[in-house]
Amino acid sequence: MDTIVTGAGGQLGHALLEAFPAARGLTRADWDVTFPPPPGLSADLVLHAAAWTDVDGAEDDPQEAAAVNVGGVQHAASIGAPIVVWSTDYVFDGTKRTPYVESDPPAPRSAYGRSKLHGEAAAGEQAWVVRSSWLYGWTSRNFVRTMLRLGAERDEISVVDDQVGCPTYVSDLAEATKAVLELPYGTYHVAAGGEVSWAGFAEAIFEEAGLEVRVRRIPSREFAARAERPAYSVLRSERGAPELPHWRDGLRRCLDRLL
């Protein structure tokens, strides 16, 4: 199967190229997805990992975020091949206190969340929409790499403790995509097992990395991010999506590559 991976320079793109070694990777330099695909580009399957991921930046520039997360999906779908699109837990408002499943109604509270929800609709009928959460990996900017950097510089770090989700290792998500392709087209929730707050996740990172750093647990209002995040956004599947390992297991394997 002739497979292309968009966003090949990002953390999910890197993981997809490891999981699908025969795929062709397209970085932003190869194809800026805010524009139509290059002439003659064809494939049997499109793994569309290109995305705007700056949650707070989307509040400042919602049009550009939509150009990538909605227009980019439309352009990728215009190739005419079946497509996998990755979406986010931020399509939900976080008011639920039990895990979100595929049939729960979306209600995004941020420009980023809205752009991803509209991007789901733009994928068309020959599409698998995979919602996941709190992605991290061994490349690019992400929470794990940021905590390791700050932990090497500081004795104490303040981290939000009233947002709970499922930190998901991109290698696990990429590998699970193979199983998603065996399912009918539709929307699926694929996120790490277990749940934790950002502060709890930070403490686990420092513990597993052997760093002596105190985590000061703070409320979201004290962090004062521009975009509102869901307070609870644990994702689980009612549609038979593949189950991923526990988030702490994924963290250990990621740190094995980073340290």
C-alpha positions as CSV (number, residue, x, y, z in Angstrom):
1,M,0.0,0.0,0.0
2,D,1.4,3.4,-1.0
3,T,1.2,5.4,2.2
4,I,2.1,9.0,2.9
5,V,2.6,10.7,6.3
6,T,2.1,14.4,6.4
7,G,3.7,16.4,9.2
8,A,6.6,14.0,9.1
9,G,8.8,16.4,11.0
10,G,6.6,16.4,14.1
11,Q,6.6,14.0,17.0
12,L,3.6,12.0,15.8
13,G,5.0,12.0,12.2
14,H,8.3,10.5,13.4
15,A,6.5,7.8,15.3
16,L,4.3,7.0,12.3
17,L,7.3,6.6,10.1
18,E,8.7,4.0,12.5
19,A,5.4,2.2,12.7
20,F,5.0,2.3,8.9
21,P,8.5,2.1,7.6
22,A,7.5,1.8,3.9
23,A,5.5,5.1,4.1
24,R,6.7,8.3,2.5
25,G,7.2,11.2,4.9
26,L,6.3,14.7,3.9
27,T,7.5,17.5,6.1
28,R,6.2,21.1,5.9
29,A,9.0,21.9,3.6
30,D,7.7,19.2,1.2
31,W,4.1,20.3,1.5
32,D,2.6,23.1,3.5
33,V,-0.9,21.7,4.0
34,T,-2.5,25.1,4.1
35,F,-2.1,24.8,0.3
36,P,-3.6,22.1,-2.1
37,P,-1.4,19.0,-2.5
38,P,1.5,19.2,-5.0
39,P,0.6,18.3,-8.5
40,G,0.6,14.5,-9.1
41,L,0.7,13.6,-5.4
42,S,-1.2,10.3,-5.0
43,A,-1.4,7.6,-2.4
44,D,-3.5,4.6,-1.3
45,L,-3.6,5.8,2.3
46,V,-2.9,9.2,3.9
47,L,-1.8,9.4,7.5
48,H,-2.4,13.0,8.2
49,A,-0.3,14.1,11.2
50,A,0.3,17.7,10.1
51,A,-1.5,20.0,12.5
52,W,-1.4,23.3,14.4
53,T,-0.7,22.2,18.0
54,D,-0.1,25.5,19.8
55,V,-3.2,25.7,22.0
56,D,-2.6,29.2,23.3
57,G,-1.3,30.4,20.0
58,A,-4.6,29.5,18.4
59,E,-6.3,32.1,20.6
60,D,-4.1,34.7,19.1
61,D,-4.4,33.5,15.5
62,P,-7.6,31.4,15.1
63,Q,-7.6,31.9,11.4
64,E,-4.2,30.4,10.9
65,A,-5.0,27.5,13.3
66,A,-8.1,26.8,11.2
67,A,-6.1,27.1,8.0
68,V,-3.9,24.2,9.2
69,N,-6.4,22.1,11.2
70,V,-9.4,22.5,8.9
71,G,-8.1,23.5,5.5
72,G,-5.1,21.2,5.9
73,V,-7.5,18.2,6.4
74,Q,-9.6,19.2,3.4
75,H,-6.4,19.4,1.3
76,A,-5.2,16.0,2.5
77,A,-8.6,14.5,1.9
78,S,-8.6,15.9,-1.6
79,I,-5.9,13.4,-2.6
80,G,-8.9,11.0,-2.8
81,A,-7.4,8.2,-0.7
82,P,-8.7,6.9,2.7
83,I,-7.3,9.1,5.4
84,V,-6.4,8.9,9.1
85,V,-6.8,12.2,11.0
86,W,-5.8,12.7,14.6
87,S,-7.9,14.9,16.8
88,T,-7.9,15.8,20.5
89,D,-9.6,15.5,23.9
90,Y,-9.9,19.3,23.7
91,V,-13.1,18.9,21.6
92,F,-14.8,18.3,24.9
93,D,-15.6,20.9,27.6
94,G,-14.3,18.8,30.5
95,T,-17.4,19.1,32.7
96,K,-18.0,15.3,32.7
97,R,-16.4,13.3,35.5
98,T,-16.4,10.0,33.8
99,P,-14.4,9.2,30.7
100,Y,-15.5,10.6,27.4
101,V,-16.6,8.1,24.8
102,E,-17.2,8.6,21.1
103,S,-20.9,9.3,21.4
104,D,-20.5,12.1,23.9
105,P,-21.3,15.5,22.3
106,P,-18.3,17.7,21.6
107,A,-18.3,21.2,23.1
108,P,-14.8,22.8,22.7
109,R,-13.9,25.8,24.8
110,S,-10.9,27.0,22.8
111,A,-10.1,28.1,19.3
112,Y,-7.7,25.1,19.1
113,G,-10.5,22.7,20.1
114,R,-12.9,24.2,17.6
115,S,-10.4,24.0,14.8
116,K,-9.8,20.3,15.5
117,L,-13.5,19.6,15.7
118,H,-14.1,21.3,12.4
119,G,-11.2,19.3,11.0
120,E,-12.8,16.1,12.0
121,A,-15.8,17.0,9.8
122,A,-13.5,18.0,6.9
123,A,-12.0,14.6,6.7
124,G,-14.9,13.2,4.7
125,E,-16.5,9.8,4.6
126,Q,-13.4,7.7,3.9
127,A,-11.8,8.6,7.1
128,W,-10.7,7.3,10.5
129,V,-10.7,10.1,13.1
130,V,-8.5,9.2,16.0
131,R,-9.0,11.3,19.1
132,S,-6.1,11.1,21.6
133,S,-4.7,13.3,24.3
134,W,-1.6,14.9,25.8
135,L,0.8,13.6,23.2
136,Y,4.5,13.4,24.0
137,G,7.5,11.7,22.4
138,W,11.3,11.8,22.0
139,T,11.3,14.7,19.5
140,S,9.8,18.1,19.1
141,R,8.3,20.3,21.9
142,N,6.2,18.5,24.4
143,F,5.5,18.4,28.2
144,V,8.0,15.6,29.0
145,R,10.9,17.3,27.2
146,T,10.0,20.6,28.8
147,M,9.9,19.1,32.3
148,L,13.3,17.4,31.7
149,R,14.8,20.7,30.6
150,L,13.3,22.7,33.5
151,G,14.1,20.0,36.0
152,A,17.8,20.3,35.1
153,E,17.7,24.0,35.9
154,R,15.4,24.3,38.9
155,D,14.7,22.8,42.3
156,E,10.9,23.6,42.2
157,I,8.4,23.9,39.3
158,S,4.8,25.0,39.5
159,V,2.4,22.7,37.5
160,V,-1.4,22.7,37.1
161,D,-3.1,20.1,39.2
162,D,-6.8,20.6,38.3
163,Q,-6.7,19.2,34.7
164,V,-6.8,15.5,34.4
165,G,-6.2,13.4,31.3
166,C,-4.3,10.6,29.7
167,P,-0.7,11.4,28.7
168,T,-0.2,9.4,25.5
169,Y,3.2,8.2,24.1
170,V,3.2,8.8,20.3
171,S,4.9,5.4,19.6
172,D,2.0,3.6,21.2
173,L,-0.5,5.8,19.3
174,A,1.3,5.2,16.0
175,E,1.4,1.4,16.6
176,A,-2.3,1.3,17.5
177,T,-3.1,3.0,14.2
178,K,-2.5,-0.3,12.5
179,A,-5.4,-1.8,14.4
180,V,-7.6,1.3,13.8
181,L,-7.2,0.6,10.0
182,E,-8.9,-2.7,10.5
183,L,-12.0,-1.0,11.8
184,P,-14.8,0.7,9.8
185,Y,-14.4,4.3,9.0
186,G,-15.5,6.6,11.9
187,T,-14.3,8.3,15.1
188,Y,-12.3,6.4,17.7
189,H,-10.9,7.3,21.1
190,V,-7.3,6.0,21.5
191,A,-5.4,7.2,24.5
192,A,-3.1,5.8,27.2
193,G,-4.5,3.8,30.1
194,G,-4.9,5.4,33.5
195,E,-5.4,9.0,34.2
196,V,-3.4,11.8,36.0
197,S,-3.1,15.5,36.4
198,W,-0.4,17.5,34.8
199,A,1.2,17.9,38.2
200,G,1.1,14.2,38.9
201,F,2.6,13.6,35.4
202,A,5.4,16.0,36.2
203,E,6.2,14.2,39.4
204,A,6.3,10.9,37.6
205,I,8.7,12.3,35.0
206,F,11.1,13.6,37.7
207,E,10.9,10.3,39.6
208,E,11.5,8.1,36.6
209,A,14.4,10.4,35.4
210,G,16.0,10.5,38.8
211,L,15.7,14.3,39.2
212,E,15.1,15.8,42.6
213,V,12.6,18.5,41.8
214,R,9.6,19.6,43.9
215,V,6.4,20.1,42.1
216,R,4.2,22.9,43.4
217,R,0.6,22.0,42.6
218,I,-1.3,25.0,41.4
219,P,-4.9,25.7,40.0
220,S,-5.3,26.6,36.4
221,R,-6.3,30.2,37.3
222,E,-2.8,30.7,38.7
223,F,-1.1,29.5,35.5
224,A,-3.3,31.9,33.5
225,A,-3.1,30.3,30.1
226,R,-4.8,32.1,27.2
227,A,-6.8,29.1,26.1
228,E,-9.3,27.3,28.4
229,R,-8.5,23.6,28.9
230,P,-11.0,20.9,29.9
231,A,-10.7,20.1,33.6
232,Y,-11.3,16.4,32.9
233,S,-10.7,14.9,29.5
234,V,-10.0,11.2,29.9
235,L,-10.8,9.3,26.7
236,R,-12.1,5.7,26.4
237,S,-13.7,3.8,23.6
238,E,-17.1,2.3,23.3
239,R,-16.4,1.3,19.7
240,G,-13.7,-1.3,20.1
241,A,-10.7,0.9,19.5
242,P,-7.3,-0.5,20.5
243,E,-6.4,-0.1,24.1
244,L,-3.0,1.5,24.8
245,P,-0.6,0.7,27.7
246,H,-0.8,2.7,30.9
247,W,0.6,6.2,30.6
248,R,3.4,5.4,33.1
249,D,4.6,2.5,31.0
250,G,4.7,4.7,27.9
251,L,6.6,7.4,29.9
252,R,9.3,4.9,30.9
253,R,9.8,3.8,27.3
254,C,10.0,7.4,26.1
255,L,12.5,8.3,28.8
256,D,14.6,5.3,27.7
257,R,15.1,7.1,24.4
258,L,15.6,10.5,25.9
259,L,18.1,9.8,28.7
